[in-house]
């Protein structure tokens, strides 16, 4: 079944205040914006967090959003190659009667960082630090990083997490009223172009054309499939 020990159940935040608000003495709530720091590569995030450790702000709550390629610690999923996302979703949904032990341990990582913050020993960290701790605690670093976004003042992530509307929606990132910093912003144009582009191979195009031929020739929704077939043939 879904995780019941933390709010990341089914990859969604439930009942948490993600707007980063704090109560004033008179009971009113003031809005405290988050800082979203976007970089071109994950390697650059490592460099920035390393520099953050050297500043007076190293104890500020933070998180790093990254793909399963960098944060998955499940032995089967992490070694699967290109279909990590699909295998992860299958485990979360329990399709084959199996679940992810590491996903159900997410609360261990978030509680560890909360405890560090309470004892004022919280320090800026890198993806490798989180993954290493995740392996030690047998807890999923990917969903823990998302869980930590709720209380983070600084959120580090690659450009496309901020620019691509689909990724932004899936990661539940709301940029309204927040502070956005884009490192090496001259790369934004290429990233934006990639976010709205899609690539298909010639073999995929031929396969689609053959399937459309079959449907048209067998009178399966001809009016819908003939225009699509025409596009495939023109390409």
N, C-alpha and C positions, 0 to 999 in steps of 0.2 A: 504493500500500500504506500501512499504518499508519506513524505516525511512529516511527522507531527511535532517534532522537537524544536523546530525553528520556523521562521516565517518564509523560508524559501520554497515551501511546498509547491511542487510542480513547476519550479522555476519562476514563480510569481511572488511578489511581495504582498502580504495580506495584513491589512490593518496597521501598517506602519506609516509614520509621518515622514515622508521622504523630502519634505520641503525645507528641512533644516531650520526649524523655528525654535526659539528659546523664549521662556516665559520671563516677563518683566516682574518687578516687585509688586506692581499693582494688579497683576493677573493677566494683563494684556500680552499678546504674543508679537514679538518683533521678528521680521524676516532676516535670516542670516544667509546670504548667498553662498553657494559652493563655488569653488574654482575648478573649472574643467580645463585641464592642461592637455592639449592634443599635440602629438608628435608624429613624424612620418614613419618611424620604425619602433619596434619593441626595444631595440638596442639603445636608442636615444632615451627611452624611458629609464633604462638602467643608469645611464649617465646622469640624468637629472635627479633621480632619487639619491644617487651617491653624493651629489652636490648638496642636496637638501639636508642630508645627515650632518653636514658641516656647518649648518646655519643655526640660528636661534629658534627656527621654526621646525626643527627635526621632530619635536614631540606632538605636532599638530596631527589629528586623526586624518588618515589618508587611505586610499585604495588604488589598485591598478586593475583596470579592465582589460582583459586579453582573451584570446581564443583558447579553445580546448587544446590546440596544438602545443601551447606553452604551459598549461596548467592541469591537464587531466593526469591523474595518477593511477587510474584503474589499469591494472596490468594488461588486460585484453584490449580495452578501448585505446589506450595510449600507444599500443604497438600495431594498431590496425592500419595505419597509413592515412588514406584520404577520406575515409568514411567515419571519422570519429564522432561527428555530430549526430549522424543517424544511429550509430550504435549506442551513444549516450541516451538519446531519446527513447530508444527501445528498452533500455534498462530502467529508465525512469517510469515508463508506462507498464513495465513488467510484462511485456509481450510474450516472452518465452518462459514465464514463471520464475524469472530471475530479477533481482533488484540490485541496486548499487550500494554496497556497504559504505563506501566513502561519502556518498551523497547524504546519507542519514547521519553522518558525523559532522556536518557543516557547522553546527552550533559550537563544537569544540574549538574551532578556529576563531569564531567571532567572540566567544567567551574568553579565550586566551588574550586577544587584543584588548577587550574591555577591562580585564584584570590588570594588564600592563598599564593602561591609561589611568586606572584608579590608584595605582601605586606610583604614578608619575615616573615610570620607567619606559614609557612608550617611545619608540624610535622609528624613524622612517625606514621602510623596508623595500625590497625589490621582489620581483616575481619569483626568483630563485629561492629567496628566503621563505616566501609563503608556501611554495611547493615542497621545500624541505621540511617545514613545520607540518604541512599536510600529511606527508608520508609518515612522520613521527607519530602524529595523532590519529592517523588513518581517517583523514577528513578531506573532502573535496575542495581543492584550492580554487577551482573555477567558480563554483557557486558561493564560496566564502567571500571572494572578492566582490561579488555582486551584493552580498548581504552587508558587507562593510561600507558600501556606498551610502547606506541610509544615514550613518552618523559621521561620514567623512566630510572634512572641510575642503580637501583637495582630492580630485579624482583625475588620475593620469590614464590616458588611453590613446590609441592610434587615431589619426584624423578621421578615418571612415566611421568610427563610432559616433562621431558628432555630425558628420556630413551626410551619411547614408540614412535616409528616413526609416528604412526597414530595420537596420541594425539598431538605430536609436530607439525605435518602438520596442523591439524584442528585449533590449537591455533596460527598458523603462527609464530612459534618460529624458528629463524635462529641462530644457535650457532656458525657459522663460524666467527672466529676472536673475539669472546666474551670471557669473563671470567666466568668459571663455578666452583662453590664451592659446594661440596657435604658434608653435615653434616652427621656424623656417617656413613662414607662410607662403613663400613663392612656390611651394610645391602643391598648394591647395587646388590649383586649376586642374592638374593631372589627376589628383585624387577625386575631385568632383566628377570629372569625365568618366573615370573608372566606375564610380558608384552608379551611374545611369547607363552603363554599357553592358552588353552581354555577348559572349562569344559562342559560336557553334562551329563544329567541325564539318567537313564535307561529308563524312560518313554519317553523322547525325542527320544532316540535311537529306541525304539519299534515303535513309531509313524512314524519315518522316514522309517523304514523297511516296515511297512504296506503300506505307500504311494508308495514306490518303487515296492512292490509286485503288487499293483494295476496297475502301469504304464507298468510294464513288461508283466503282464497277458493280458493287453489290447493293446499290440503292440505299445506303445507310446515310440518312440526313444529307442528301446530295447538295441541297442549297447552301448548307453550312460548309461542307468540305470542298466543294469545287473552287471557291475563291482562294481558300488556303492552299490547295494544290497548285493553283495558278501562280501564287507567290513563290512556292517552292521551285517550280519549274523556271520561273524568271530568274531566281537567284542562281 
